[in-house]
Amino acid sequence: MGKVLRMTGVMHRTVANAHKKTSLLSEALNELKDETGIDFYKVITGDEKENKRLKFKHYQEKLLEG
């Protein structure tokens, strides 16, 4: 078994800050999903089905603009 390191205050803050950034990003993506119906996390990760949904949504918006 490897050596176990105690978490220092600096390490603790670093982990907390990283978690804070991740949770803020997740919140923002969830809000976008609620507003638009598009899961932008899936779009970012390259999901083809979600990309098609986004392109179709853009197409519909262009049609409505005239």
PQR file of N, CA, C, O and H, with PARSE charges and radii, in Angstrom:
ATOM      1  N   MET A   1       0.843  -1.174   0.000 -0.4000 1.5000
ATOM      2  CA  MET A   1       0.000   0.000   0.000 -0.0000 2.0000
ATOM      3  C   MET A   1       0.886   1.233   0.000  0.5500 1.7000
ATOM      4  O   MET A   1       1.931   1.251   0.650 -0.5500 1.4000
ATOM      5  N   GLY A   2       0.473   2.264  -0.726 -0.4000 1.5000
ATOM      6  CA  GLY A   2       1.279   3.474  -0.866 -0.0000 2.0000
ATOM      7  C   GLY A   2       1.198   4.373   0.344  0.5500 1.7000
ATOM      8  O   GLY A   2       0.452   4.132   1.294 -0.5500 1.4000
ATOM      9  H   GLY A   2      -0.376   2.250  -1.254  0.4000 1.0000
ATOM     10  N   LYS A   3       1.979   5.395   0.272 -0.4000 1.5000
ATOM     11  CA  LYS A   3       2.038   6.379   1.346 -0.0000 2.0000
ATOM     12  C   LYS A   3       0.775   7.243   1.314  0.5500 1.7000
ATOM     13  O   LYS A   3       0.348   7.679   0.245 -0.5500 1.4000
ATOM     14  H   LYS A   3       2.585   5.591  -0.499  0.4000 1.0000
ATOM     15  N   VAL A   4       0.195   7.482   2.450 -0.4000 1.5000
ATOM     16  CA  VAL A   4      -1.010   8.293   2.557 -0.0000 2.0000
ATOM     17  C   VAL A   4      -0.604   9.706   2.954  0.5500 1.7000
ATOM     18  O   VAL A   4       0.094   9.906   3.948 -0.5500 1.4000
ATOM     19  H   VAL A   4       0.542   7.128   3.319  0.4000 1.0000
ATOM     20  N   LEU A   5      -1.046  10.681   2.169 -0.4000 1.5000
ATOM     21  CA  LEU A   5      -0.725  12.073   2.457 -0.0000 2.0000
ATOM     22  C   LEU A   5      -1.884  12.738   3.176  0.5500 1.7000
ATOM     23  O   LEU A   5      -3.048  12.511   2.845 -0.5500 1.4000
ATOM     24  H   LEU A   5      -1.613  10.519   1.361  0.4000 1.0000
ATOM     25  N   ARG A   6      -1.561  13.545   4.144 -0.4000 1.5000
ATOM     26  CA  ARG A   6      -2.604  14.332   4.812 -0.0000 2.0000
ATOM     27  C   ARG A   6      -2.928  15.529   3.942  0.5500 1.7000
ATOM     28  O   ARG A   6      -2.040  16.108   3.316 -0.5500 1.4000
ATOM     29  H   ARG A   6      -0.616  13.729   4.413  0.4000 1.0000
ATOM     30  N   MET A   7      -4.180  15.895   3.901 -0.4000 1.5000
ATOM     31  CA  MET A   7      -4.574  17.056   3.104 -0.0000 2.0000
ATOM     32  C   MET A   7      -4.252  18.322   3.877  0.5500 1.7000
ATOM     33  O   MET A   7      -4.718  18.515   5.000 -0.5500 1.4000
ATOM     34  H   MET A   7      -4.901  15.424   4.410  0.4000 1.0000
ATOM     35  N   THR A   8      -3.460  19.171   3.271 -0.4000 1.5000
ATOM     36  CA  THR A   8      -3.143  20.449   3.894 -0.0000 2.0000
ATOM     37  C   THR A   8      -4.253  21.435   3.575  0.5500 1.7000
ATOM     38  O   THR A   8      -5.142  21.148   2.773 -0.5500 1.4000
ATOM     39  H   THR A   8      -3.082  19.014   2.359  0.4000 1.0000
ATOM     40  N   GLY A   9      -4.198  22.582   4.200 -0.4000 1.5000
ATOM     41  CA  GLY A   9      -5.199  23.615   3.941 -0.0000 2.0000
ATOM     42  C   GLY A   9      -5.204  24.063   2.497  0.5500 1.7000
ATOM     43  O   GLY A   9      -6.262  24.310   1.918 -0.5500 1.4000
ATOM     44  H   GLY A   9      -3.476  22.816   4.852  0.4000 1.0000
ATOM     45  N   VAL A  10      -4.012  24.169   1.911 -0.4000 1.5000
ATOM     46  CA  VAL A  10      -3.909  24.591   0.511 -0.0000 2.0000
ATOM     47  C   VAL A  10      -4.536  23.548  -0.405  0.5500 1.7000
ATOM     48  O   VAL A  10      -5.274  23.893  -1.327 -0.5500 1.4000
ATOM     49  H   VAL A  10      -3.153  23.968   2.381  0.4000 1.0000
ATOM     50  N   MET A  11      -4.246  22.278  -0.155 -0.4000 1.5000
ATOM     51  CA  MET A  11      -4.822  21.206  -0.970 -0.0000 2.0000
ATOM     52  C   MET A  11      -6.337  21.201  -0.842  0.5500 1.7000
ATOM     53  O   MET A  11      -7.056  21.006  -1.822 -0.5500 1.4000
ATOM     54  H   MET A  11      -3.647  21.998   0.594  0.4000 1.0000
ATOM     55  N   HIS A  12      -6.809  21.416   0.374 -0.4000 1.5000
ATOM     56  CA  HIS A  12      -8.248  21.419   0.633 -0.0000 2.0000
ATOM     57  C   HIS A  12      -8.921  22.545  -0.160  0.5500 1.7000
ATOM     58  O   HIS A  12      -9.965  22.332  -0.775 -0.5500 1.4000
ATOM     59  H   HIS A  12      -6.225  21.574   1.170  0.4000 1.0000
ATOM     60  N   ARG A  13      -8.327  23.736  -0.145 -0.4000 1.5000
ATOM     61  CA  ARG A  13      -8.890  24.871  -0.885 -0.0000 2.0000
ATOM     62  C   ARG A  13      -8.846  24.622  -2.390  0.5500 1.7000
ATOM     63  O   ARG A  13      -9.778  24.983  -3.108 -0.5500 1.4000
ATOM     64  H   ARG A  13      -7.479  23.909   0.355  0.4000 1.0000
ATOM     65  N   THR A  14      -7.773  24.012  -2.863 -0.4000 1.5000
ATOM     66  CA  THR A  14      -7.645  23.721  -4.290 -0.0000 2.0000
ATOM     67  C   THR A  14      -8.748  22.773  -4.747  0.5500 1.7000
ATOM     68  O   THR A  14      -9.374  22.986  -5.786 -0.5500 1.4000
ATOM     69  H   THR A  14      -7.016  23.719  -2.279  0.4000 1.0000
ATOM     70  N   VAL A  15      -8.976  21.740  -3.972 -0.4000 1.5000
ATOM     71  CA  VAL A  15     -10.034  20.777  -4.297 -0.0000 2.0000
ATOM     72  C   VAL A  15     -11.399  21.458  -4.231  0.5500 1.7000
ATOM     73  O   VAL A  15     -12.251  21.225  -5.089 -0.5500 1.4000
ATOM     74  H   VAL A  15      -8.468  21.567  -3.128  0.4000 1.0000
ATOM     75  N   ALA A  16     -11.607  22.290  -3.228 -0.4000 1.5000
ATOM     76  CA  ALA A  16     -12.883  22.989  -3.081 -0.0000 2.0000
ATOM     77  C   ALA A  16     -13.121  23.935  -4.253  0.5500 1.7000
ATOM     78  O   ALA A  16     -14.236  24.017  -4.768 -0.5500 1.4000
ATOM     79  H   ALA A  16     -10.915  22.480  -2.532  0.4000 1.0000
ATOM     80  N   ASN A  17     -12.082  24.647  -4.678 -0.4000 1.5000
ATOM     81  CA  ASN A  17     -12.227  25.564  -5.812 -0.0000 2.0000
ATOM     82  C   ASN A  17     -12.518  24.811  -7.104  0.5500 1.7000
ATOM     83  O   ASN A  17     -13.339  25.251  -7.909 -0.5500 1.4000
ATOM     84  H   ASN A  17     -11.176  24.581  -4.260  0.4000 1.0000
ATOM     85  N   ALA A  18     -11.858  23.693  -7.303 -0.4000 1.5000
ATOM     86  CA  ALA A  18     -12.105  22.885  -8.500 -0.0000 2.0000
ATOM     87  C   ALA A  18     -13.546  22.379  -8.508  0.5500 1.7000
ATOM     88  O   ALA A  18     -14.204  22.392  -9.548 -0.5500 1.4000
ATOM     89  H   ALA A  18     -11.192  23.336  -6.649  0.4000 1.0000
ATOM     90  N   HIS A  19     -14.033  21.939  -7.361 -0.4000 1.5000
ATOM     91  CA  HIS A  19     -15.413  21.457  -7.259 -0.0000 2.0000
ATOM     92  C   HIS A  19     -16.394  22.599  -7.522  0.5500 1.7000
ATOM     93  O   HIS A  19     -17.415  22.405  -8.181 -0.5500 1.4000
ATOM     94  H   HIS A  19     -13.499  21.928  -6.515  0.4000 1.0000
ATOM     95  N   LYS A  20     -16.087  23.773  -7.012 -0.4000 1.5000
ATOM     96  CA  LYS A  20     -16.954  24.930  -7.194 -0.0000 2.0000
ATOM     97  C   LYS A  20     -17.093  25.269  -8.679  0.5500 1.7000
ATOM     98  O   LYS A  20     -18.195  25.527  -9.162 -0.5500 1.4000
ATOM     99  H   LYS A  20     -15.257  23.931  -6.476  0.4000 1.0000
ATOM    100  N   LYS A  21     -15.962  25.266  -9.402 -0.4000 1.5000
ATOM    101  CA  LYS A  21     -15.998  25.559 -10.834 -0.0000 2.0000
ATOM    102  C   LYS A  21     -16.807  24.509 -11.587  0.5500 1.7000
ATOM    103  O   LYS A  21     -17.590  24.840 -12.477 -0.5500 1.4000
ATOM    104  H   LYS A  21     -15.066  25.056  -9.009  0.4000 1.0000
ATOM    105  N   THR A  22     -16.613  23.246 -11.227 -0.4000 1.5000
ATOM    106  CA  THR A  22     -17.328  22.162 -11.887 -0.0000 2.0000
ATOM    107  C   THR A  22     -18.822  22.261 -11.627  0.5500 1.7000
ATOM    108  O   THR A  22     -19.625  22.073 -12.541 -0.5500 1.4000
ATOM    109  H   THR A  22     -15.977  22.978 -10.504  0.4000 1.0000
ATOM    110  N   SER A  23     -19.203  22.554 -10.387 -0.4000 1.5000
ATOM    111  CA  SER A  23     -20.626  22.624 -10.073 -0.0000 2.0000
ATOM    112  C   SER A  23     -21.267  23.849 -10.721  0.5500 1.7000
ATOM    113  O   SER A  23     -22.434  23.794 -11.107 -0.5500 1.4000
ATOM    114  H   SER A  23     -18.551  22.707  -9.645  0.4000 1.0000
ATOM    115  N   LEU A  24     -20.525  24.959 -10.849 -0.4000 1.5000
ATOM    116  CA  LEU A  24     -21.066  26.127 -11.545 -0.0000 2.0000
ATOM    117  C   LEU A  24     -21.302  25.826 -13.019  0.5500 1.7000
ATOM    118  O   LEU A  24     -22.312  26.240 -13.588 -0.5500 1.4000
ATOM    119  H   LEU A  24     -19.576  25.004 -10.536  0.4000 1.0000
ATOM    120  N   LEU A  25     -20.375  25.110 -13.633 -0.4000 1.5000
ATOM    121  CA  LEU A  25     -20.536  24.718 -15.033 -0.0000 2.0000
ATOM    122  C   LEU A  25     -21.743  23.799 -15.189  0.5500 1.7000
ATOM    123  O   LEU A  25     -22.529  23.955 -16.123 -0.5500 1.4000
ATOM    124  H   LEU A  25     -19.554  24.774 -13.171  0.4000 1.0000
ATOM    125  N   SER A  26     -21.888  22.853 -14.285 -0.4000 1.5000
ATOM    126  CA  SER A  26     -23.030  21.933 -14.339 -0.0000 2.0000
ATOM    127  C   SER A  26     -24.340  22.691 -14.190  0.5500 1.7000
ATOM    128  O   SER A  26     -25.309  22.400 -14.891 -0.5500 1.4000
ATOM    129  H   SER A  26     -21.249  22.726 -13.526  0.4000 1.0000
ATOM    130  N   GLU A  27     -24.376  23.661 -13.281 -0.4000 1.5000
ATOM    131  CA  GLU A  27     -25.584  24.467 -13.091 -0.0000 2.0000
ATOM    132  C   GLU A  27     -25.930  25.234 -14.361  0.5500 1.7000
ATOM    133  O   GLU A  27     -27.087  25.271 -14.780 -0.5500 1.4000
ATOM    134  H   GLU A  27     -23.588  23.898 -12.711  0.4000 1.0000
ATOM    135  N   ALA A  28     -24.915  25.846 -14.969 -0.4000 1.5000
ATOM    136  CA  ALA A  28     -25.146  26.620 -16.190 -0.0000 2.0000
ATOM    137  C   ALA A  28     -25.657  25.725 -17.318  0.5500 1.7000
ATOM    138  O   ALA A  28     -26.578  26.098 -18.044 -0.5500 1.4000
ATOM    139  H   ALA A  28     -23.975  25.816 -14.629  0.4000 1.0000
ATOM    140  N   LEU A  29     -25.055  24.546 -17.461 -0.4000 1.5000
ATOM    141  CA  LEU A  29     -25.501  23.618 -18.504 -0.0000 2.0000
ATOM    142  C   LEU A  29     -26.923  23.140 -18.244  0.5500 1.7000
ATOM    143  O   LEU A  29     -27.702  22.982 -19.184 -0.5500 1.4000
ATOM    144  H   LEU A  29     -24.307  24.243 -16.871  0.4000 1.0000
ATOM    145  N   ASN A  30     -27.273  22.907 -16.980 -0.4000 1.5000
ATOM    146  CA  ASN A  30     -28.638  22.491 -16.650 -0.0000 2.0000
ATOM    147  C   ASN A  30     -29.641  23.595 -16.951  0.5500 1.7000
ATOM    148  O   ASN A  30     -30.740  23.317 -17.431 -0.5500 1.4000
ATOM    149  H   ASN A  30     -26.640  23.035 -16.216  0.4000 1.0000
ATOM    150  N   GLU A  31     -29.274  24.856 -16.672 -0.4000 1.5000
ATOM    151  CA  GLU A  31     -30.167  25.968 -16.982 -0.0000 2.0000
ATOM    152  C   GLU A  31     -30.387  26.080 -18.489  0.5500 1.7000
ATOM    153  O   GLU A  31     -31.509  26.296 -18.946 -0.5500 1.4000
ATOM    154  H   GLU A  31     -28.382  25.082 -16.282  0.4000 1.0000
ATOM    155  N   LEU A  32     -29.304  25.931 -19.257 -0.4000 1.5000
ATOM    156  CA  LEU A  32     -29.438  25.966 -20.715 -0.0000 2.0000
ATOM    157  C   LEU A  32     -30.327  24.840 -21.219  0.5500 1.7000
ATOM    158  O   LEU A  32     -31.129  25.036 -22.132 -0.5500 1.4000
ATOM    159  H   LEU A  32     -28.393  25.756 -18.886  0.4000 1.0000
ATOM    160  N   LYS A  33     -30.187  23.666 -20.625 -0.4000 1.5000
ATOM    161  CA  LYS A  33     -31.013  22.530 -21.040 -0.0000 2.0000
ATOM    162  C   LYS A  33     -32.482  22.808 -20.739  0.5500 1.7000
ATOM    163  O   LYS A  33     -33.353  22.493 -21.551 -0.5500 1.4000
ATOM    164  H   LYS A  33     -29.536  23.507 -19.883  0.4000 1.0000
ATOM    165  N   ASP A  34     -32.764  23.401 -19.569 -0.4000 1.5000
ATOM    166  CA  ASP A  34     -34.146  23.725 -19.223 -0.0000 2.0000
ATOM    167  C   ASP A  34     -34.731  24.770 -20.172  0.5500 1.7000
ATOM    168  O   ASP A  34     -35.896  24.680 -20.558 -0.5500 1.4000
ATOM    169  H   ASP A  34     -32.057  23.657 -18.910  0.4000 1.0000
ATOM    170  N   GLU A  35     -33.922  25.760 -20.547 -0.4000 1.5000
ATOM    171  CA  GLU A  35     -34.401  26.838 -21.409 -0.0000 2.0000
ATOM    172  C   GLU A  35     -34.568  26.399 -22.860  0.5500 1.7000
ATOM    173  O   GLU A  35     -35.546  26.765 -23.512 -0.5500 1.4000
ATOM    174  H   GLU A  35     -32.976  25.834 -20.233  0.4000 1.0000
ATOM    175  N   THR A  36     -33.616  25.616 -23.366 -0.4000 1.5000
ATOM    176  CA  THR A  36     -33.602  25.301 -24.796 -0.0000 2.0000
ATOM    177  C   THR A  36     -34.041  23.889 -25.133  0.5500 1.7000
ATOM    178  O   THR A  36     -34.473  23.623 -26.255 -0.5500 1.4000
ATOM    179  H   THR A  36     -32.822  25.318 -22.837  0.4000 1.0000
ATOM    180  N   GLY A  37     -33.936  22.980 -24.172 -0.4000 1.5000
ATOM    181  CA  GLY A  37     -34.238  21.583 -24.449 -0.0000 2.0000
ATOM    182  C   GLY A  37     -33.061  20.833 -25.041  0.5500 1.7000
ATOM    183  O   GLY A  37     -33.164  19.641 -25.330 -0.5500 1.4000
ATOM    184  H   GLY A  37     -33.585  23.196 -23.261  0.4000 1.0000
ATOM    185  N   ILE A  38     -31.936  21.525 -25.224 -0.4000 1.5000
ATOM    186  CA  ILE A  38     -30.732  20.920 -25.789 -0.0000 2.0000
ATOM    187  C   ILE A  38     -29.739  20.677 -24.658  0.5500 1.7000
ATOM    188  O   ILE A  38     -29.465  21.574 -23.860 -0.5500 1.4000
ATOM    189  H   ILE A  38     -31.852  22.493 -24.988  0.4000 1.0000
ATOM    190  N   ASP A  39     -29.204  19.464 -24.593 -0.4000 1.5000
ATOM    191  CA  ASP A  39     -28.202  19.132 -23.576 -0.0000 2.0000
ATOM    192  C   ASP A  39     -26.827  19.500 -24.132  0.5500 1.7000
ATOM    193  O   ASP A  39     -26.227  18.733 -24.885 -0.5500 1.4000
ATOM    194  H   ASP A  39     -29.427  18.735 -25.242  0.4000 1.0000
ATOM    195  N   PHE A  40     -26.333  20.682 -23.752 -0.4000 1.5000
ATOM    196  CA  PHE A  40     -25.075  21.175 -24.307 -0.0000 2.0000
ATOM    197  C   PHE A  40     -23.873  20.380 -23.822  0.5500 1.7000
ATOM    198  O   PHE A  40     -22.823  20.417 -24.465 -0.5500 1.4000
ATOM    199  H   PHE A  40     -26.820  21.305 -23.140  0.4000 1.0000
ATOM    200  N   TYR A  41     -23.989  19.668 -22.717 -0.4000 1.5000
ATOM    201  CA  TYR A  41     -22.896  18.782 -22.295 -0.0000 2.0000
ATOM    202  C   TYR A  41     -22.701  17.685 -23.338  0.5500 1.7000
ATOM    203  O   TYR A  41     -21.574  17.330 -23.684 -0.5500 1.4000
ATOM    204  H   TYR A  41     -24.842  19.638 -22.195  0.4000 1.0000
ATOM    205  N   LYS A  42     -23.817  17.156 -23.830 -0.4000 1.5000
ATOM    206  CA  LYS A  42     -23.734  16.133 -24.874 -0.0000 2.0000
ATOM    207  C   LYS A  42     -23.203  16.730 -26.173  0.5500 1.7000
ATOM    208  O   LYS A  42     -22.448  16.076 -26.892 -0.5500 1.4000
ATOM    209  H   LYS A  42     -24.732  17.444 -23.549  0.4000 1.0000
ATOM    210  N   VAL A  43     -23.593  17.964 -26.477 -0.4000 1.5000
ATOM    211  CA  VAL A  43     -23.097  18.631 -27.682 -0.0000 2.0000
ATOM    212  C   VAL A  43     -21.587  18.798 -27.590  0.5500 1.7000
ATOM    213  O   VAL A  43     -20.869  18.539 -28.556 -0.5500 1.4000
ATOM    214  H   VAL A  43     -24.206  18.495 -25.893  0.4000 1.0000
ATOM    215  N   ILE A  44     -21.105  19.232 -26.428 -0.4000 1.5000
ATOM    216  CA  ILE A  44     -19.671  19.449 -26.225 -0.0000 2.0000
ATOM    217  C   ILE A  44     -18.900  18.144 -26.362  0.5500 1.7000
ATOM    218  O   ILE A  44     -17.806  18.119 -26.927 -0.5500 1.4000
ATOM    219  H   ILE A  44     -21.688  19.442 -25.643  0.4000 1.0000
ATOM    220  N   THR A  45     -19.470  17.063 -25.845 -0.4000 1.5000
ATOM    221  CA  THR A  45     -18.769  15.780 -25.884 -0.0000 2.0000
ATOM    222  C   THR A  45     -18.932  15.055 -27.217  0.5500 1.7000
ATOM    223  O   THR A  45     -18.370  13.977 -27.409 -0.5500 1.4000
ATOM    224  H   THR A  45     -20.359  17.083 -25.386  0.4000 1.0000
ATOM    225  N   GLY A  46     -19.704  15.645 -28.146 -0.4000 1.5000
ATOM    226  CA  GLY A  46     -19.766  15.104 -29.500 -0.0000 2.0000
ATOM    227  C   GLY A  46     -20.886  14.125 -29.773  0.5500 1.7000
ATOM    228  O   GLY A  46     -20.780  13.320 -30.698 -0.5500 1.4000
ATOM    229  H   GLY A  46     -20.161  16.521 -27.990  0.4000 1.0000
ATOM    230  N   ASP A  47     -21.953  14.169 -29.000 -0.4000 1.5000
ATOM    231  CA  ASP A  47     -23.085  13.278 -29.236 -0.0000 2.0000
ATOM    232  C   ASP A  47     -23.791  13.679 -30.538  0.5500 1.7000
ATOM    233  O   ASP A  47     -24.287  14.799 -30.660 -0.5500 1.4000
ATOM    234  H   ASP A  47     -22.039  14.823 -28.249  0.4000 1.0000
ATOM    235  N   GLU A  48     -23.833  12.766 -31.501 -0.4000 1.5000
ATOM    236  CA  GLU A  48     -24.382  13.073 -32.823 -0.0000 2.0000
ATOM    237  C   GLU A  48     -25.872  13.403 -32.776  0.5500 1.7000
ATOM    238  O   GLU A  48     -26.326  14.322 -33.457 -0.5500 1.4000
ATOM    239  H   GLU A  48     -23.430  11.856 -31.402  0.4000 1.0000
ATOM    240  N   LYS A  49     -26.627  12.665 -31.981 -0.4000 1.5000
ATOM    241  CA  LYS A  49     -28.071  12.889 -31.895 -0.0000 2.0000
ATOM    242  C   LYS A  49     -28.365  14.293 -31.359  0.5500 1.7000
ATOM    243  O   LYS A  49     -29.230  14.995 -31.880 -0.5500 1.4000
ATOM    244  H   LYS A  49     -26.258  11.918 -31.427  0.4000 1.0000
ATOM    245  N   GLU A  50     -27.642  14.689 -30.321 -0.4000 1.5000
ATOM    246  CA  GLU A  50     -27.873  16.008 -29.725 -0.0000 2.0000
ATOM    247  C   GLU A  50     -27.405  17.118 -30.677  0.5500 1.7000
ATOM    248  O   GLU A  50     -28.016  18.185 -30.737 -0.5500 1.4000
ATOM    249  H   GLU A  50     -26.939  14.118 -29.897  0.4000 1.0000
ATOM    250  N   ASN A  51     -26.324  16.866 -31.418 -0.4000 1.5000
ATOM    251  CA  ASN A  51     -25.862  17.840 -32.415 -0.0000 2.0000
ATOM    252  C   ASN A  51     -26.902  18.036 -33.508  0.5500 1.7000
ATOM    253  O   ASN A  51     -27.121  19.158 -33.964 -0.5500 1.4000
ATOM    254  H   ASN A  51     -25.827  15.999 -31.369  0.4000 1.0000
ATOM    255  N   LYS A  52     -27.547  16.947 -33.931 -0.4000 1.5000
ATOM    256  CA  LYS A  52     -28.601  17.045 -34.943 -0.0000 2.0000
ATOM    257  C   LYS A  52     -29.782  17.848 -34.407  0.5500 1.7000
ATOM    258  O   LYS A  52     -30.373  18.652 -35.127 -0.5500 1.4000
ATOM    259  H   LYS A  52     -27.369  16.036 -33.560  0.4000 1.0000
ATOM    260  N   ARG A  53     -30.121  17.622 -33.135 -0.4000 1.5000
ATOM    261  CA  ARG A  53     -31.223  18.378 -32.526 -0.0000 2.0000
ATOM    262  C   ARG A  53     -30.903  19.873 -32.506  0.5500 1.7000
ATOM    263  O   ARG A  53     -31.769  20.702 -32.785 -0.5500 1.4000
ATOM    264  H   ARG A  53     -29.641  16.969 -32.550  0.4000 1.0000
ATOM    265  N   LEU A  54     -29.649  20.214 -32.171 -0.4000 1.5000
ATOM    266  CA  LEU A  54     -29.229  21.614 -32.131 -0.0000 2.0000
ATOM    267  C   LEU A  54     -29.271  22.238 -33.526  0.5500 1.7000
ATOM    268  O   LEU A  54     -29.754  23.358 -33.691 -0.5500 1.4000
ATOM    269  H   LEU A  54     -28.945  19.541 -31.944  0.4000 1.0000
ATOM    270  N   LYS A  55     -28.768  21.517 -34.526 -0.4000 1.5000
ATOM    271  CA  LYS A  55     -28.792  22.031 -35.900 -0.0000 2.0000
ATOM    272  C   LYS A  55     -30.225  22.227 -36.384  0.5500 1.7000
ATOM    273  O   LYS A  55     -30.526  23.207 -37.065 -0.5500 1.4000
ATOM    274  H   LYS A  55     -28.376  20.607 -34.392  0.4000 1.0000
ATOM    275  N   PHE A  56     -31.111  21.291 -36.029 -0.4000 1.5000
ATOM    276  CA  PHE A  56     -32.514  21.411 -36.426 -0.0000 2.0000
ATOM    277  C   PHE A  56     -33.160  22.611 -35.747  0.5500 1.7000
ATOM    278  O   PHE A  56     -33.956  23.321 -36.361 -0.5500 1.4000
ATOM    279  H   PHE A  56     -30.866  20.495 -35.476  0.4000 1.0000
ATOM    280  N   LYS A  57     -32.821  22.837 -34.488 -0.4000 1.5000
ATOM    281  CA  LYS A  57     -33.364  23.986 -33.757 -0.0000 2.0000
ATOM    282  C   LYS A  57     -32.904  25.291 -34.413  0.5500 1.7000
ATOM    283  O   LYS A  57     -33.691  26.226 -34.557 -0.5500 1.4000
ATOM    284  H   LYS A  57     -32.174  22.260 -33.990  0.4000 1.0000
ATOM    285  N   HIS A  58     -31.625  25.352 -34.810 -0.4000 1.5000
ATOM    286  CA  HIS A  58     -31.116  26.535 -35.509 -0.0000 2.0000
ATOM    287  C   HIS A  58     -31.832  26.718 -36.848  0.5500 1.7000
ATOM    288  O   HIS A  58     -32.158  27.840 -37.234 -0.5500 1.4000
ATOM    289  H   HIS A  58     -30.986  24.592 -34.693  0.4000 1.0000
ATOM    290  N   TYR A  59     -32.074  25.620 -37.545 -0.4000 1.5000
ATOM    291  CA  TYR A  59     -32.784  25.660 -38.823 -0.0000 2.0000
ATOM    292  C   TYR A  59     -34.198  26.222 -38.634  0.5500 1.7000
ATOM    293  O   TYR A  59     -34.650  27.057 -39.417 -0.5500 1.4000
ATOM    294  H   TYR A  59     -31.809  24.708 -37.231  0.4000 1.0000
ATOM    295  N   GLN A  60     -34.887  25.755 -37.591 -0.4000 1.5000
ATOM    296  CA  GLN A  60     -36.239  26.244 -37.314 -0.0000 2.0000
ATOM    297  C   GLN A  60     -36.233  27.737 -37.004  0.5500 1.7000
ATOM    298  O   GLN A  60     -37.114  28.470 -37.453 -0.5500 1.4000
ATOM    299  H   GLN A  60     -34.520  25.077 -36.955  0.4000 1.0000
ATOM    300  N   GLU A  61     -35.238  28.189 -36.234 -0.4000 1.5000
ATOM    301  CA  GLU A  61     -35.149  29.609 -35.895 -0.0000 2.0000
ATOM    302  C   GLU A  61     -34.919  30.459 -37.140  0.5500 1.7000
ATOM    303  O   GLU A  61     -35.488  31.544 -37.263 -0.5500 1.4000
ATOM    304  H   GLU A  61     -34.523  27.593 -35.870  0.4000 1.0000
ATOM    305  N   LYS A  62     -34.088  29.972 -38.064 -0.4000 1.5000
ATOM    306  CA  LYS A  62     -33.838  30.710 -39.304 -0.0000 2.0000
ATOM    307  C   LYS A  62     -35.101  30.793 -40.152  0.5500 1.7000
ATOM    308  O   LYS A  62     -35.361  31.817 -40.783 -0.5500 1.4000
ATOM    309  H   LYS A  62     -33.626  29.091 -37.963  0.4000 1.0000
ATOM    310  N   LEU A  63     -35.889  29.715 -40.169 -0.4000 1.5000
ATOM    311  CA  LEU A  63     -37.142  29.729 -40.925 -0.0000 2.0000
ATOM    312  C   LEU A  63     -38.121  30.748 -40.348  0.5500 1.7000
ATOM    313  O   LEU A  63     -38.819  31.433 -41.095 -0.5500 1.4000
ATOM    314  H   LEU A  63     -35.678  28.883 -39.656  0.4000 1.0000
ATOM    315  N   LEU A  64     -38.173  30.849 -39.028 -0.4000 1.5000
ATOM    316  CA  LEU A  64     -39.084  31.791 -38.391 -0.0000 2.0000
ATOM    317  C   LEU A  64     -38.664  33.241 -38.625  0.5500 1.7000
ATOM    318  O   LEU A  64     -39.507  34.136 -38.674 -0.5500 1.4000
ATOM    319  H   LEU A  64     -37.606  30.293 -38.421  0.4000 1.0000
ATOM    320  N   GLU A  65     -37.347  33.468 -38.769 -0.4000 1.5000
ATOM    321  CA  GLU A  65     -36.859  34.826 -39.013 -0.0000 2.0000
ATOM    322  C   GLU A  65     -37.247  35.314 -40.404  0.5500 1.7000
ATOM    323  O   GLU A  65     -37.412  36.514 -40.620 -0.5500 1.4000
ATOM    324  H   GLU A  65     -36.663  32.741 -38.729  0.4000 1.0000
ATOM    325  N   GLY A  66     -37.388  34.402 -41.327 -0.4000 1.5000
ATOM    326  CA  GLY A  66     -37.836  34.758 -42.660 -0.0000 2.0000
ATOM    327  C   GLY A  66     -36.756  34.791 -43.605  0.5500 1.7000
ATOM    328  O   GLY A  66     -36.973  35.077 -44.782 -0.5500 1.4000
ATOM    329  H   GLY A  66     -37.254  33.427 -41.151  0.4000 1.0000
TER
END
